[in-house]
């Protein structure tokens, strides 16, 4: 495995871990801040490409959309 591949795998593992932490903290203030920061940092360091950056940002947006929809459903019940 090359250094670039190892750095990429490390970044992806770190991002996935922070997204997992975000999911556990949904509903708390700034729950997505660490995940968003890690994604941005990995992109700025060119460890993930633009497509991956968009993918992870969209994933966070989708997690929040699902969370907010579940709150709305709970409030309607």
C-alpha positions in Angstrom: 0.0 0.0 0.0 1.4 3.4 -1.0 1.6 6.3 1.4 -1.2 8.0 -0.5 -3.5 5.0 -0.2 -2.7 4.6 3.5 -3.4 8.3 4.1 -6.7 8.0 2.2 -7.7 4.9 4.2 -6.8 6.7 7.5 -8.9 9.7 6.5 -11.9 7.6 5.5 -11.7 5.7 8.7 -11.5 8.9 10.7 -14.4 10.4 8.8 -16.6 7.3 9.3 -15.8 7.4 13.0 -16.8 11.0 13.3 -20.0 10.4 11.4 -20.8 7.6 13.8 -20.1 9.9 16.8 -22.4 12.5 15.1 -25.2 10.0 14.8 -24.9 9.2 18.5 -25.0 12.9 19.3 -27.9 13.9 17.1 -30.1 16.4 18.8 -27.2 17.9 20.7 -25.7 21.3 19.9 -22.9 21.1 17.2 -23.3 17.4 16.8 -21.9 17.5 13.2 -19.0 19.9 13.9 -16.3 17.3 14.3 -17.5 15.3 11.2 -17.7 18.4 9.1 -14.3 19.6 10.2 -12.7 16.2 9.5 -14.2 16.1 6.0 -13.1 19.6 5.2 -9.6 19.0 6.6 -9.2 15.8 4.6 -10.3 17.6 1.4 -8.0 20.5 2.0 -5.1 18.2 2.6 -6.0 16.4 -0.7 -6.5 13.1 1.0 -10.0 12.8 -0.3 -11.1 14.1 -3.7 -13.9 16.5 -4.5 -16.4 13.7 -5.2 -15.7 12.1 -1.8 -16.1 15.5 -0.2 -19.5 16.0 -1.8 -20.5 12.4 -0.9 -19.7 12.9 2.8 -21.3 16.3 3.0 -24.5 14.9 1.3 -24.4 12.0 3.8 -24.4 14.4 6.7 -27.3 16.3 5.1 -29.2 13.1 4.6 -28.7 12.0 8.2 -30.1 15.3 9.4 -33.0 15.2 7.0 -33.9 11.7 8.3 -33.5 12.9 11.9 -35.7 16.0 11.3 -38.3 13.9 9.5 -38.5 11.5 12.4 -39.0 14.4 14.8 -41.8 15.7 12.7 -43.5 12.3 12.6 -43.1 12.0 16.3 -44.7 15.4 16.9 -47.6 14.6 14.6 -48.4 11.4 16.6 
